[in-house]
Amino acid sequence: MIRLFLVNNHPLILEGLHSFCDDENDIIIAGHARSGYDCLEFLLHNSVDMIVIDTCLPDIDSAELCASIKVEYPTVNIVVLSFLKEERYIARLLQSGAGGYVLNTAEKEELLFAIRSIQDGELYLSPAIKQAMSSERGGLQKNFPPLTRREKEVLSLISEGNTNAEIAEKLFISADTVNSHRKKLLAKLEVKNTAMLIKYAVDNKLLV
């Protein structure tokens, strides 16, 4: 069961998010807050598995809220729900600990898929976000180390949210080999985690 907490300043959106989960057997709404500080207050006395955070909060920057949550409650997953598509803003949220970014125009099914994927340890970005981040660079690419065919295949599957085991099955290699490729990608592209790896790949159109 995924215990979900909602942070959003808009009553109608909160009502809609509640209704999204009414018929889901594996998701329960643990509560909601309309400000970042109310969220932190709730977490002092209650445990949750995941928090859905809006980017327009009245009292605290959403990236700061993500960072505070991850410092105090590192096992709590975070998904950001927003209308913003700016690459720098999204990257800052991911670097602050968000495990996914979903546009608030997404269908119910996409949000539920994102919640379950992030809970399983995967990064999730709305397809429209990937497209926006790719086009924002205006077609200019940085120089980057050449990737092998296999590394490109692994990178592509990572960006789709596949686990090491799923990638291994699809490429007919061992999970240890996939993990080795993942580590080499992080080293080659000089990034620290999967979120930054995917951001780099999108920035430089490595997934096109």
DRENDRENDO-645845 format. One record per residue: residue in one letter; x, y, z of N, C-alpha, C in turn. Coordinates in steps of 0.001 Angstrom, whole numbers. Example, Ala and Ser with C-alpha at 12.3 -4.5 7.8 and 13.67 -1.06 7.14 Angstrom:
% DRENDRENDO-645845
<"A"; <13190; -5690; 7800>; <12300; -4500; 7800>; <13200; -3300; 7800>>
<"S"; <12850; -2250; 7080>; <13670; -1060; 7140>; <12900; 30; 7870>>
This chain:
% DRENDRENDO-645845
<"M"; <842; -1199; 0>; <0; 0; 0>; <882; 1256; 0>>
<"I"; <625; 2168; -903>; <1361; 3420; -977>; <589; 4496; -220>>
<"R"; <1191; 4981; 856>; <579; 6061; 1631>; <1002; 7392; 1004>>
<"L"; <26; 8087; 427>; <290; 9284; -371>; <-129; 10529; 388>>
<"F"; <728; 11551; 352>; <391; 12840; 956>; <424; 13908; -121>>
<"L"; <-540; 14803; -102>; <-682; 15811; -1152>; <-354; 17201; -609>>
<"V"; <430; 17947; -1375>; <739; 19332; -1008>; <368; 20217; -2185>>
<"N"; <-712; 20962; -2023>; <-1205; 21795; -3118>; <-2045; 22924; -2546>>
<"N"; <-1897; 24113; -3082>; <-2594; 25284; -2560>; <-3965; 25490; -3193>>
<"H"; <-4358; 24590; -4097>; <-5611; 24770; -4822>; <-6635; 23703; -4415>>
<"P"; <-7714; 24087; -3746>; <-8709; 23126; -3258>; <-9276; 22226; -4346>>
<"L"; <-9531; 22775; -5537>; <-10107; 21957; -6607>; <-9140; 20873; -7075>>
<"I"; <-7849; 21217; -7125>; <-6852; 20226; -7525>; <-6726; 19160; -6447>>
<"L"; <-6749; 19559; -5191>; <-6702; 18590; -4097>; <-7880; 17624; -4181>>
<"E"; <-9051; 18181; -4451>; <-10245; 17334; -4575>; <-10094; 16353; -5726>>
<"G"; <-9554; 16832; -6839>; <-9354; 15956; -7980>; <-8351; 14851; -7698>>
<"L"; <-7258; 15188; -7009>; <-6249; 14187; -6674>; <-6817; 13137; -5724>>
<"H"; <-7627; 13572; -4782>; <-8286; 12619; -3891>; <-9144; 11639; -4692>>
<"S"; <-9917; 12182; -5634>; <-10818; 11322; -6416>; <-10049; 10362; -7309>>
<"F"; <-8858; 10782; -7769>; <-8039; 9915; -8612>; <-7736; 8594; -7913>>
<"C"; <-7545; 8659; -6613>; <-7058; 7488; -5875>; <-8155; 6693; -5178>>
<"D"; <-9391; 7159; -5285>; <-10493; 6504; -4582>; <-10634; 5030; -4944>>
<"D"; <-10442; 4703; -6211>; <-10674; 3332; -6675>; <-9400; 2508; -6792>>
<"E"; <-8287; 3037; -6288>; <-7007; 2330; -6405>; <-6744; 1522; -5135>>
<"N"; <-6596; 211; -5303>; <-6436; -671; -4148>; <-5072; -544; -3468>>
<"D"; <-4081; -33; -4209>; <-2721; 12; -3658>; <-2288; 1420; -3249>>
<"I"; <-3214; 2388; -3296>; <-2881; 3767; -2935>; <-3922; 4302; -1949>>
<"I"; <-3438; 4941; -906>; <-4335; 5566; 61>; <-3834; 6973; 354>>
<"I"; <-4751; 7935; 421>; <-4384; 9310; 748>; <-4250; 9433; 2265>>
<"A"; <-3027; 9720; 2723>; <-2775; 9835; 4158>; <-3159; 11207; 4695>>
<"G"; <-3302; 12179; 3789>; <-3643; 13524; 4204>; <-3195; 14526; 3164>>
<"H"; <-3440; 15802; 3438>; <-2999; 16836; 2511>; <-2698; 18128; 3270>>
<"A"; <-1925; 18985; 2613>; <-1593; 20299; 3170>; <-1632; 21310; 2040>>
<"R"; <-1871; 22572; 2400>; <-1921; 23626; 1395>; <-685; 24523; 1442>>
<"S"; <281; 24132; 2242>; <1534; 24879; 2305>; <2679; 23934; 2631>>
<"G"; <3899; 24381; 2345>; <5062; 23560; 2606>; <5306; 23325; 4081>>
<"Y"; <5146; 24350; 4894>; <5397; 24214; 6323>; <4356; 23314; 6990>>
<"D"; <3124; 23347; 6495>; <2105; 22430; 7018>; <2471; 20984; 6670>>
<"C"; <3073; 20793; 5507>; <3542; 19464; 5118>; <4616; 18975; 6084>>
<"L"; <5601; 19817; 6357>; <6678; 19438; 7266>; <6148; 19165; 8665>>
<"E"; <5155; 19937; 9081>; <4537; 19710; 10390>; <3846; 18351; 10431>>
<"F"; <3159; 18000; 9354>; <2477; 16712; 9279>; <3484; 15562; 9378>>
<"L"; <4615; 15703; 8699>; <5608; 14633; 8669>; <6271; 14401; 10024>>
<"L"; <6213; 15389; 10901>; <6774; 15209; 12241>; <6041; 14132; 13025>>
<"H"; <4778; 13919; 12709>; <3945; 13018; 13506>; <3326; 11878; 12696>>
<"N"; <3584; 11842; 11387>; <2954; 10833; 10537>; <3965; 10300; 9525>>
<"S"; <3786; 9051; 9127>; <4662; 8449; 8118>; <3918; 8318; 6796>>
<"V"; <4613; 8608; 5711>; <4057; 8457; 4370>; <5110; 7834; 3474>>
<"D"; <4660; 7322; 2341>; <5578; 6730; 1368>; <5948; 7708; 268>>
<"M"; <4999; 8558; -95>; <5226; 9470; -1221>; <4454; 10764; -1022>>
<"I"; <5028; 11850; -1562>; <4384; 13158; -1482>; <4267; 13728; -2881>>
<"V"; <3071; 14200; -3230>; <2840; 14890; -4497>; <2864; 16383; -4207>>
<"I"; <3844; 17077; -4772>; <4070; 18488; -4446>; <3757; 19393; -5631>>
<"D"; <3038; 20453; -5358>; <2792; 21497; -6344>; <3981; 22457; -6356>>
<"T"; <4204; 23136; -7465>; <5337; 24063; -7551>; <4994; 25473; -7096>>
<"C"; <3725; 25759; -6909>; <3323; 27115; -6517>; <2770; 27084; -5097>>
<"L"; <3678; 27097; -4132>; <3278; 27078; -2732>; <3395; 28480; -2143>>
<"P"; <2559; 28816; -1169>; <2520; 30189; -665>; <3646; 30557; 288>>
<"D"; <4390; 29559; 811>; <5309; 29866; 1903>; <6740; 29392; 1710>>
<"I"; <6986; 28499; 775>; <8327; 27953; 632>; <8543; 27523; -816>>
<"D"; <9749; 27689; -1300>; <10097; 27246; -2637>; <9991; 25723; -2693>>
<"S"; <9397; 25198; -3751>; <9156; 23759; -3827>; <10449; 22943; -3849>>
<"A"; <11504; 23469; -4476>; <12788; 22763; -4477>; <13368; 22708; -3065>>
<"E"; <13221; 23782; -2315>; <13681; 23791; -924>; <12892; 22790; -92>>
<"L"; <11597; 22691; -367>; <10767; 21730; 350>; <11215; 20303; 42>>
<"C"; <11467; 20031; -1242>; <11952; 18700; -1627>; <13247; 18369; -888>>
<"A"; <14176; 19301; -873>; <15463; 19071; -227>; <15293; 18826; 1269>>
<"S"; <14434; 19606; 1914>; <14199; 19439; 3356>; <13607; 18067; 3660>>
<"I"; <12669; 17649; 2835>; <12044; 16337; 3035>; <13065; 15219; 2885>>
<"K"; <13900; 15304; 1855>; <14865; 14232; 1606>; <15946; 14167; 2678>>
<"V"; <16272; 15300; 3279>; <17254; 15296; 4365>; <16672; 14631; 5611>>
<"E"; <15454; 14993; 5956>; <14839; 14484; 7182>; <14192; 13113; 6995>>
<"Y"; <13673; 12854; 5790>; <12955; 11601; 5533>; <13423; 11018; 4200>>
<"P"; <14642; 10496; 4153>; <15241; 10068; 2881>; <14497; 8952; 2156>>
<"T"; <13680; 8178; 2877>; <12950; 7087; 2219>; <11643; 7544; 1582>>
<"V"; <11239; 8778; 1860>; <9996; 9294; 1286>; <10243; 9723; -159>>
<"N"; <9427; 9228; -1058>; <9541; 9601; -2469>; <8721; 10856; -2762>>
<"I"; <9144; 11586; -3791>; <8484; 12849; -4132>; <8201; 12893; -5627>>
<"V"; <6984; 13286; -5983>; <6655; 13574; -7375>; <6116; 14999; -7444>>
<"V"; <6622; 15748; -8395>; <6197; 17139; -8570>; <5123; 17201; -9646>>
<"L"; <4069; 17916; -9356>; <2972; 18105; -10301>; <2904; 19584; -10642>>
<"S"; <3124; 19943; -11911>; <3236; 21359; -12249>; <2881; 21616; -13708>>
<"F"; <2648; 22885; -14027>; <2423; 23298; -15411>; <3704; 23809; -16056>>
<"L"; <4761; 23995; -15258>; <6009; 24567; -15754>; <6822; 23557; -16552>>
<"K"; <7468; 24036; -17634>; <8270; 23156; -18480>; <9729; 23604; -18592>>
<"E"; <10112; 24632; -17841>; <11467; 25162; -17966>; <12492; 24151; -17487>>
<"E"; <13486; 23914; -18326>; <14498; 22894; -18044>; <15237; 23151; -16735>>
<"R"; <15695; 24388; -16518>; <16470; 24676; -15317>; <15671; 24423; -14051>>
<"Y"; <14404; 24764; -14106>; <13537; 24591; -12932>; <13344; 23113; -12634>>
<"I"; <13090; 22331; -13686>; <12891; 20890; -13513>; <14156; 20234; -12988>>
<"A"; <15300; 20613; -13564>; <16579; 20041; -13140>; <16841; 20332; -11665>>
<"R"; <16505; 21543; -11230>; <16722; 21922; -9827>; <15871; 21068; -8892>>
<"L"; <14638; 20787; -9292>; <13770; 19953; -8471>; <14289; 18520; -8393>>
<"L"; <14747; 17993; -9525>; <15291; 16630; -9535>; <16542; 16548; -8672>>
<"Q"; <17387; 17563; -8760>; <18604; 17572; -7957>; <18300; 17761; -6473>>
<"S"; <17120; 18314; -6170>; <16714; 18504; -4771>; <16063; 17262; -4185>>
<"G"; <15882; 16236; -5009>; <15377; 14975; -4478>; <14081; 14471; -5063>>
<"A"; <13448; 15242; -5948>; <12214; 14758; -6570>; <12512; 13531; -7428>>
<"G"; <11617; 12562; -7365>; <11804; 11344; -8148>; <11043; 11356; -9454>>
<"G"; <10301; 12429; -9695>; <9556; 12515; -10943>; <8921; 13876; -11117>>
<"Y"; <8546; 14171; -12354>; <7942; 15464; -12691>; <6822; 15202; -13694>>
<"V"; <5605; 15547; -13301>; <4422; 15289; -14127>; <3699; 16596; -14384>>
<"L"; <3347; 16833; -15628>; <2570; 18032; -15941>; <1159; 17897; -15381>>
<"N"; <613; 19012; -14884>; <-728; 18918; -14299>; <-1830; 18802; -15344>>
<"T"; <-1439; 18751; -16617>; <-2406; 18454; -17682>; <-2451; 16965; -17997>>
<"A"; <-1671; 16168; -17261>; <-1593; 14728; -17527>; <-2918; 14038; -17209>>
<"E"; <-3148; 12935; -17876>; <-4317; 12112; -17580>; <-4110; 11385; -16250>>
<"K"; <-5208; 10948; -15674>; <-5157; 10211; -14408>; <-4218; 9015; -14496>>
<"E"; <-4285; 8288; -15613>; <-3491; 7070; -15765>; <-1999; 7367; -15724>>
<"E"; <-1592; 8515; -16304>; <-171; 8852; -16295>; <309; 9160; -14885>>
<"L"; <-473; 9911; -14136>; <-83; 10245; -12772>; <24; 8991; -11918>>
<"L"; <-935; 8096; -12038>; <-900; 6856; -11262>; <303; 6005; -11659>>
<"F"; <605; 5962; -12960>; <1777; 5221; -13431>; <3048; 5829; -12858>>
<"A"; <3120; 7153; -12841>; <4292; 7845; -12294>; <4460; 7530; -10814>>
<"I"; <3373; 7581; -10064>; <3426; 7293; -8628>; <3972; 5893; -8379>>
<"R"; <3461; 4916; -9116>; <3903; 3528; -8912>; <5340; 3328; -9379>>
<"S"; <5713; 3976; -10469>; <7087; 3838; -10981>; <8091; 4423; -9997>>
<"I"; <7788; 5607; -9482>; <8688; 6261; -8540>; <8784; 5465; -7244>>
<"Q"; <7661; 4913; -6813>; <7668; 4089; -5606>; <8545; 2849; -5794>>
<"D"; <8648; 2384; -7032>; <9501; 1229; -7341>; <10964; 1615; -7555>>
<"G"; <11268; 2886; -7353>; <12658; 3314; -7431>; <13082; 3889; -8766>>
<"E"; <12133; 4133; -9657>; <12460; 4654; -10979>; <12206; 6167; -11052>>
<"L"; <12917; 6805; -11956>; <12669; 8219; -12239>; <11567; 8322; -13291>>
<"Y"; <10657; 9296; -13134>; <9606; 9476; -14137>; <9519; 10937; -14564>>
<"L"; <9537; 11155; -15872>; <9299; 12465; -16454>; <8201; 12339; -17500>>
<"S"; <7244; 13250; -17469>; <6202; 13245; -18499>; <6843; 13322; -19879>>
<"P"; <6319; 12594; -20869>; <6869; 12652; -22224>; <6982; 14075; -22752>>
<"A"; <6003; 14900; -22453>; <6037; 16288; -22918>; <7192; 17060; -22282>>
<"I"; <7576; 16674; -21071>; <8705; 17311; -20402>; <10001; 16962; -21122>>
<"K"; <10171; 15698; -21467>; <11369; 15286; -22199>; <11482; 16051; -23517>>
<"Q"; <10359; 16205; -24197>; <10355; 16912; -25480>; <10708; 18387; -25285>>
<"A"; <10139; 18992; -24256>; <10406; 20411; -23991>; <11863; 20641; -23617>>
<"M"; <12402; 19744; -22798>; <13793; 19882; -22386>; <14734; 19687; -23568>>
<"S"; <14337; 18810; -24486>; <15171; 18546; -25654>; <15188; 19731; -26606>>
<"S"; <14020; 20358; -26816>; <13918; 21444; -27788>; <14444; 22764; -27246>>
<"E"; <14492; 22910; -25929>; <14862; 24184; -25319>; <16301; 24568; -25622>>
<"R"; <17147; 23591; -25915>; <18551; 23881; -26153>; <18805; 24489; -27535>>
<"G"; <17796; 24519; -28373>; <17939; 25146; -29675>; <18847; 24402; -30633>>
<"G"; <19017; 23115; -30382>; <19779; 22297; -31321>; <21268; 22296; -31099>>
<"L"; <21783; 23054; -30126>; <23219; 23082; -29875>; <23580; 21987; -28884>>
<"Q"; <24643; 21225; -29199>; <25075; 20154; -28334>; <26473; 20437; -27806>>
<"K"; <26731; 19948; -26603>; <28072; 20005; -26049>; <28862; 18808; -26554>>
<"N"; <30188; 18909; -26456>; <31006; 17752; -26756>; <30863; 16754; -25622>>
<"F"; <30720; 15491; -25940>; <30618; 14479; -24909>; <31315; 13213; -25383>>
<"P"; <31795; 12383; -24448>; <32511; 11169; -24825>; <31632; 10267; -25687>>
<"P"; <32220; 9614; -26686>; <31434; 8701; -27523>; <30933; 7517; -26721>>
<"L"; <29690; 7136; -26970>; <29099; 5990; -26294>; <29068; 4796; -27232>>
<"T"; <29248; 3619; -26671>; <29157; 2407; -27476>; <27696; 2140; -27812>>
<"R"; <27466; 1266; -28772>; <26093; 912; -29147>; <25338; 369; -27941>>
<"R"; <25997; -497; -27167>; <25343; -1093; -26005>; <25034; -35; -24949>>
<"E"; <25948; 897; -24749>; <25709; 1955; -23767>; <24522; 2817; -24177>>
<"K"; <24392; 3072; -25474>; <23238; 3843; -25957>; <21939; 3083; -25725>>
<"E"; <21981; 1765; -25930>; <20783; 949; -25701>; <20393; 977; -24228>>
<"V"; <21388; 825; -23355>; <21122; 852; -21914>; <20599; 2217; -21492>>
<"L"; <21209; 3276; -22008>; <20784; 4637; -21682>; <19338; 4867; -22092>>
<"S"; <18977; 4425; -23269>; <17607; 4579; -23759>; <16612; 3860; -22859>>
<"L"; <16960; 2645; -22450>; <16058; 1864; -21596>; <15977; 2449; -20189>>
<"I"; <17084; 3009; -19699>; <17056; 3688; -18401>; <16098; 4873; -18454>>
<"S"; <16152; 5630; -19553>; <15300; 6820; -19680>; <13825; 6471; -19726>>
<"E"; <13515; 5221; -20116>; <12123; 4769; -20163>; <11646; 4234; -18818>>
<"G"; <12538; 4251; -17821>; <12148; 3841; -16479>; <12348; 2379; -16159>>
<"N"; <13111; 1662; -17005>; <13339; 237; -16763>; <14336; 17; -15631>>
<"T"; <14125; -1037; -14858>; <15076; -1424; -13828>; <16234; -2175; -14463>>
<"N"; <17301; -2423; -13695>; <18425; -3194; -14205>; <17981; -4577; -14666>>
<"A"; <17098; -5198; -13893>; <16621; -6533; -14237>; <15818; -6518; -15542>>
<"E"; <14994; -5492; -15706>; <14183; -5396; -16931>; <15063; -5137; -18147>>
<"I"; <16080; -4287; -17974>; <17002; -4018; -19077>; <17767; -5282; -19440>>
<"A"; <18200; -6018; -18422>; <18935; -7263; -18656>; <18102; -8247; -19468>>
<"E"; <16829; -8337; -19128>; <15943; -9262; -19843>; <15755; -8835; -21294>>
<"K"; <15629; -7546; -21523>; <15388; -7055; -22874>; <16629; -7151; -23762>>
<"L"; <17799; -7028; -23150>; <19038; -7050; -23937>; <19742; -8411; -23876>>
<"F"; <19151; -9338; -23129>; <19707; -10700; -23004>; <21116; -10675; -22415>>
<"I"; <21283; -9867; -21382>; <22544; -9813; -20652>; <22219; -9891; -19164>>
<"S"; <23223; -10009; -18323>; <22982; -10123; -16884>; <22721; -8752; -16266>>
<"A"; <22050; -8758; -15104>; <21783; -7512; -14384>; <23089; -6867; -13931>>
<"D"; <24095; -7695; -13604>; <25399; -7154; -13210>; <26046; -6391; -14366>>
<"T"; <25873; -6927; -15589>; <26421; -6239; -16763>; <25715; -4912; -16989>>
<"V"; <24402; -4911; -16806>; <23643; -3666; -16937>; <24135; -2640; -15919>>
<"N"; <24329; -3089; -14682>; <24807; -2182; -13633>; <26181; -1631; -13972>>
<"S"; <27020; -2468; -14593>; <28340; -2012; -15022>; <28225; -936; -16088>>
<"H"; <27328; -1146; -17064>; <27104; -134; -18100>; <26581; 1162; -17488>>
<"R"; <25689; 1033; -16510>; <25122; 2215; -15854>; <26233; 3029; -15174>>
<"K"; <27122; 2338; -14473>; <28231; 3015; -13794>; <29168; 3687; -14796>>
<"K"; <29410; 3007; -15930>; <30278; 3592; -16954>; <29643; 4840; -17559>>
<"L"; <28320; 4815; -17740>; <27615; 5984; -18269>; <27734; 7161; -17312>>
<"L"; <27550; 6895; -16019>; <27677; 7964; -15025>; <29081; 8561; -15050>>
<"A"; <30084; 7686; -15180>; <31472; 8154; -15189>; <31795; 8917; -16470>>
<"K"; <31370; 8374; -17626>; <31669; 9011; -18908>; <31044; 10397; -19015>>
<"L"; <29809; 10491; -18564>; <29082; 11747; -18716>; <29242; 12652; -17494>>
<"E"; <30014; 12164; -16519>; <30369; 12965; -15339>; <29142; 13482; -14593>>
<"V"; <28215; 12560; -14320>; <27027; 12894; -13538>; <26967; 11955; -12332>>
<"K"; <26175; 12349; -11322>; <26207; 11641; -10047>; <25089; 10625; -9859>>
<"N"; <23981; 10781; -10569>; <22856; 9871; -10338>; <22024; 9724; -11600>>
<"T"; <21006; 8874; -11525>; <20187; 8573; -12694>; <19432; 9790; -13197>>
<"A"; <18928; 10611; -12269>; <18190; 11812; -12680>; <19074; 12729; -13510>>
<"M"; <20315; 12936; -13056>; <21233; 13805; -13786>; <21677; 13156; -15094>>
<"L"; <21761; 11820; -15106>; <22124; 11103; -16324>; <21084; 11324; -17413>>
<"I"; <19817; 11196; -17047>; <18742; 11379; -18017>; <18661; 12836; -18458>>
<"K"; <18852; 13757; -17521>; <18847; 15175; -17883>; <19943; 15465; -18911>>
<"Y"; <21140; 14932; -18665>; <22253; 15148; -19596>; <21912; 14561; -20964>>
<"A"; <21347; 13370; -20953>; <21003; 12710; -22219>; <19965; 13504; -22993>>
<"V"; <18980; 14052; -22281>; <17948; 14853; -22938>; <18529; 16160; -23449>>
<"D"; <19356; 16815; -22623>; <19976; 18079; -23006>; <20751; 17931; -24313>>
<"N"; <21470; 16828; -24447>; <22357; 16626; -25588>; <21760; 15746; -26680>>
<"K"; <20450; 15517; -26554>; <19714; 14771; -27573>; <20309; 13378; -27821>>
<"L"; <20770; 12755; -26756>; <21310; 11401; -26878>; <20200; 10372; -26995>>
<"L"; <18965; 10791; -26696>; <17845; 9857; -26748>; <17054; 10004; -28038>>
<"V"; <17454; 10908; -28900>; <16730; 11129; -30153>; <17053; 10040; -31153>>
